[in-house]
Amino acid sequence: KNSYIESIKENQSVTSVNLRISGRIIYVNIVFNNDISLDNAKAVAEKSIDLFSEKNLGYYDIEFSLLSDGDDGFAIMGARNVNGSGVVWNNNTAVESEK
């Protein structure tokens, strides 16, 4: 758990990482600086799957929450099923602010 968090924090665009396990799901929350694009943030999360052992990948689903607070910020969720090989991301539809 700690080695996973430390490995992700090595990325200069990552502000914080939180990982928790509940039942058969690993929840990963990653907060990014405002200097990263959504596609690059997704790539960081997808690459982080390689940090888990095959044993864990065969047992746990993984849920990602990615957040960036910049002007072009984003909030997106993704999931990797124990039987799947990739991450499926939500639609990430931007919410229009009312001014």
Helices and strands as residue ranges (DSSP letters): H 2-9, E 14-22, E 25-32, H 38-48, G 49-51, H 54-57, E 61-68, E 74-80, E 88-89
